[in-house]
Amino acid sequence: MDIKSELHKAKLFQNLELLASQVVEGFISGIHKSPFHGYSAEFAEHKIYNIGESTKHIDWKLFARTDKLYTKHYEEETNLRCHMILDNSASMHYPKVGQMHLDNLNKIGFGVLAIAALMNILKKQRDAVGLSIYSDDYEFFIKEKSSERHFQMLLSTLNSTTASKNTGKKTRTYHYLHQIAEKIHRRSLIFLFSDMFQTEVEEDKLFEALRHLKYNKHEVVLFHLMDWQHELNFDFDNAPKRFIDVETGQHIDLYADNIKQAYMTKVKAYIDALKLKCMQYQIKYVEADVRSDFSKILNTFMVERQKFV
């Protein structure tokens, strides 16, 4: 899948870009008011002050010691720091699709395109973006930057992620969310794209890992990616089928109708618990059916976010 070409097909750029400035400004002045006065930048060096320049960045303490005017310069000036987290476990590569494109996405494809679209907005705003990708391993991490070269590298990484199969790779969301939370030191806007399926730990521990993302007063948005037809509604015909766990390889042979009601009840209870925890932790929960309209989901999120901020 060519990310750039698929994004250009999506009916979202006009709406998203019109909203982007207001939305990002809202994050800064509202949710992230305290750490984002003006620019959030990393100090690089002093330079001699030239008459006519803005006095905003004059280092007055240095002036008191040297009796000379120097200004502070920065490696990057950015309004917002944003970190994208992508679950790349085997279950995220469901459902199997042939040629992946905007109208034929699985969970990993949806997540990759959504990250690329949000990155496009952040790039126009000169915001810094970082990326973490995990499955049964911490596959990729890079801290937040805003250069053109950095964005191109991120797009290349995302493209290669959709091309990988990741057969048998288990979900270790609990384990790696804790690690990622420890790596993001400066207050940031964090997006997590995951189906939130986990076999290693109980729900409470998984929810605790979500809460860890908030520990440094980060703003967190969870895009909960699912194939509603099969994973939520268990919509299969009643012919005998073999259901295979893509992460463990375990299987069971049964008629779908025999367990449909019990399955739907359990999944609904889990999703309700997840929504409740997100509400308690002040994490924005976004439902995303990967079989539905990609543009509509992303546009709706942006419009709601604008109203929220």
C-alpha positions in Angstrom: 0.0 0.0 0.0 1.3 3.4 -1.0 0.4 5.6 2.0 0.6 8.9 0.1 -1.5 7.9 -2.8 -4.2 6.3 -0.6 -4.4 9.4 1.6 -4.9 11.6 -1.5 -8.0 9.5 -2.3 -9.4 10.1 1.2 -12.0 12.9 1.5 -10.4 14.4 4.5 -7.6 16.8 3.7 -9.8 19.9 3.2 -11.7 19.4 6.4 -8.7 18.3 8.5 -6.5 21.1 7.4 -9.2 23.7 8.1 -9.6 22.3 11.6 -5.9 21.6 12.3 -4.9 25.1 13.3 -7.8 25.5 15.8 -7.4 22.0 17.1 -3.7 22.2 17.8 -4.1 25.7 19.3 -6.7 24.2 21.5 -4.4 21.5 22.8 -1.8 24.2 23.5 -3.9 26.8 25.2 -6.3 24.5 26.9 -5.3 21.0 27.7 -1.6 21.7 27.5 -1.7 25.2 28.8 1.1 25.2 31.3 4.0 23.7 29.3 3.2 25.3 26.0 3.6 29.0 26.3 4.9 30.2 22.9 7.3 27.6 21.6 8.3 24.4 23.2 12.0 24.2 22.1 15.3 22.6 23.1 18.1 25.1 23.7 21.1 24.7 21.3 23.4 27.7 21.5 23.9 31.4 22.2 24.3 33.9 19.3 25.3 37.6 19.4 22.2 39.8 19.5 21.9 42.0 16.4 20.1 45.4 16.6 16.6 45.1 15.2 16.0 41.5 16.3 13.3 40.5 18.7 14.4 40.9 22.3 12.2 37.9 23.3 15.1 35.4 23.5 17.8 37.6 25.0 19.6 35.8 27.8 19.5 38.5 30.5 21.4 36.4 33.0 24.3 36.1 30.6 24.1 39.8 29.9 24.4 40.5 33.7 27.6 38.5 33.7 29.2 39.6 30.4 27.6 43.0 29.7 27.0 41.7 26.2 23.7 40.8 24.5 23.2 37.2 23.4 20.1 35.5 22.2 19.1 31.8 22.8 18.7 29.7 19.7 17.0 26.3 19.6 17.4 23.1 17.7 13.7 23.0 16.9 10.8 25.2 17.6 7.5 23.4 17.8 4.1 24.1 19.1 3.3 20.5 20.2 5.1 17.2 20.8 3.1 14.2 19.6 3.9 10.5 20.0 2.2 7.8 17.9 2.0 4.3 19.2 1.1 1.4 16.8 0.3 -2.2 17.9 1.8 -4.4 15.2 1.0 -7.8 16.6 -0.5 -10.6 14.5 -4.1 -9.8 15.5 -3.7 -6.3 14.0 -3.2 -7.9 10.6 -6.8 -9.2 10.6 -8.8 -9.5 8.5 -6.7 -10.8 5.7 -6.9 -8.5 2.7 -5.4 -8.9 -0.8 -4.3 -5.5 -2.2 -4.7 -3.1 0.7 -6.2 0.3 -0.2 -8.5 3.0 1.3 -11.6 0.9 0.8 -10.0 -2.4 1.8 -8.2 -2.0 5.1 -7.4 -4.3 7.9 -6.6 -3.0 11.4 -2.9 -2.4 10.7 -3.7 -0.6 7.4 -6.2 1.6 9.1 -3.8 2.5 11.9 -1.0 3.3 9.5 -3.2 5.5 7.3 -4.6 7.4 10.3 -1.1 8.0 11.7 0.1 9.3 8.3 -2.9 11.6 8.0 -2.4 13.0 11.5 1.3 13.4 10.8 0.4 15.4 7.7 -1.5 17.9 9.8 1.2 18.1 12.5 3.9 18.6 9.8 2.0 21.6 8.4 1.8 23.0 12.0 5.6 22.5 12.5 4.9 20.1 15.3 7.2 17.3 16.4 6.2 13.7 16.0 7.7 10.5 17.4 6.7 6.9 16.8 6.7 3.6 18.7 5.8 0.2 17.1 5.5 -2.9 19.2 4.2 -6.5 19.0 6.0 -9.2 20.9 9.1 -7.0 20.7 9.7 -3.2 20.8 10.2 -3.0 17.1 10.7 0.7 16.6 11.2 3.9 18.6 12.2 7.4 17.6 11.7 10.5 19.7 9.8 13.6 18.5 11.3 15.7 15.7 9.8 18.0 13.1 12.3 17.9 10.2 11.3 16.9 6.7 13.8 14.1 6.7 12.3 12.8 9.9 8.7 12.7 8.5 9.9 10.9 5.4 11.6 8.3 7.5 8.5 7.8 9.5 6.4 7.3 6.3 8.9 4.7 5.1 8.7 2.9 8.4 4.9 2.9 8.3 4.9 1.6 4.7 7.1 -1.3 5.6 4.9 -2.1 8.6 1.8 -2.7 6.4 3.9 -5.0 4.1 5.0 -7.2 7.0 2.8 -10.2 7.9 3.9 -10.6 11.6 2.5 -14.1 11.7 2.4 -15.5 15.3 3.6 -12.3 16.9 1.8 -11.9 20.2 0.4 -8.7 21.7 2.5 -7.3 24.6 0.6 -4.1 24.9 0.8 -4.2 28.7 4.6 -4.7 28.7 5.5 -2.1 26.1 3.1 0.7 27.1 4.9 0.9 30.4 8.2 1.1 28.5 6.9 3.8 26.1 5.5 5.8 29.0 8.9 5.9 30.6 10.5 7.1 27.4 8.2 10.1 26.8 9.6 12.7 29.3 8.1 15.9 28.0 4.4 16.5 28.1 2.9 15.3 24.8 -0.2 14.4 22.9 -0.1 10.5 22.6 -2.1 8.5 20.0 -2.4 4.8 20.6 -3.7 2.6 17.7 -4.5 -1.0 18.9 -7.2 -3.6 19.0 -6.5 -3.9 22.7 -6.4 -7.7 22.6 -4.1 -9.2 25.2 -3.5 -12.8 26.1 -0.6 -12.4 28.7 -2.2 -10.4 31.5 -5.6 -9.7 33.0 -7.7 -6.7 32.0 -6.8 -4.7 35.1 -3.1 -4.9 34.4 -3.7 -3.8 30.8 -5.9 -0.9 32.0 -3.1 0.1 34.4 -0.7 0.3 31.5 -3.0 2.7 29.8 -3.1 4.8 32.9 0.7 4.9 33.0 0.6 6.8 29.7 -1.1 9.6 31.6 1.4 9.8 34.4 3.3 12.8 33.1 0.1 14.7 32.3 0.1 13.6 28.7 -3.0 13.9 26.7 -3.9 10.4 25.4 -6.2 9.3 22.6 -7.0 5.6 22.0 -8.1 4.5 18.6 -9.7 1.1 19.3 -9.4 -0.7 16.0 -11.7 -3.7 15.4 -13.4 -5.5 12.6 -17.0 -5.1 13.9 -18.5 -7.6 11.5 -16.5 -10.5 12.8 -14.8 -9.4 16.1 -17.7 -7.6 17.6 -20.9 -9.1 16.0 -19.4 -12.6 15.3 -21.1 -12.5 12.0 -20.3 -15.9 10.4 -22.5 -18.3 8.6 -23.4 -21.4 10.6 -21.3 -23.9 8.6 -18.7 -25.7 10.7 -15.5 -23.7 10.9 -12.1 -23.8 12.4 -11.3 -20.7 14.3 -7.5 -20.1 14.7 -5.8 -17.8 17.2 -3.4 -15.9 14.9 -1.0 -15.2 17.8 -0.8 -18.6 19.5 -1.8 -21.0 16.6 -4.4 -22.7 18.9 -7.7 -23.6 17.2 -11.2 -24.7 17.9 -13.8 -26.3 15.6 -17.4 -25.3 16.1 -20.6 -23.9 14.7 -20.6 -20.1 15.0 -24.3 -19.9 16.2 -23.5 -22.2 19.2 -21.4 -19.5 20.8 -22.4 -16.3 19.2 -24.5 -14.9 22.0 -22.0 -15.8 24.7 -19.1 -14.4 22.7 -20.9 -11.1 22.0 -21.8 -10.7 25.6 -18.2 -11.2 26.8 -16.8 -8.8 24.1 -19.3 -6.1 24.9 -18.5 -6.4 28.6 -14.8 -6.0 27.8 -15.4 -2.9 25.6 -17.7 -1.3 28.1 -15.0 -1.8 30.8 -12.4 -0.3 28.5 -14.5 2.7 27.8 -15.2 3.2 31.5 -11.5 3.1 32.3 -10.7 5.5 29.6 -13.3 7.9 31.0 -11.9 7.5 34.5 -8.3 8.2 33.3 -9.5 11.0 31.0 -8.3 9.2 27.9 -10.2 10.0 24.7 -11.7 6.7 23.4 -12.3 6.5 19.6 -14.3 3.6 18.2 -12.9 2.6 14.8 -14.5 -0.1 12.7 -11.9 -0.8 10.0 -14.5 -1.9 7.5 -16.3 1.5 7.7 -15.5 4.9 6.1 -11.9 5.8 7.0 -12.4 9.5 6.1 -15.6 9.8 8.1 -14.0 8.3 11.3 -11.0 10.7 11.1 -13.1 13.7 10.2 -15.6 13.0 13.0 -12.7 12.7 15.5 -11.3 16.0 14.4 -14.6 17.9 14.6 -15.3 16.4 18.0 -11.8 17.3 19.2 -12.2 20.9 18.0 -15.4 21.2 20.0 -13.8 19.6 23.0 -10.8 21.9 23.1 
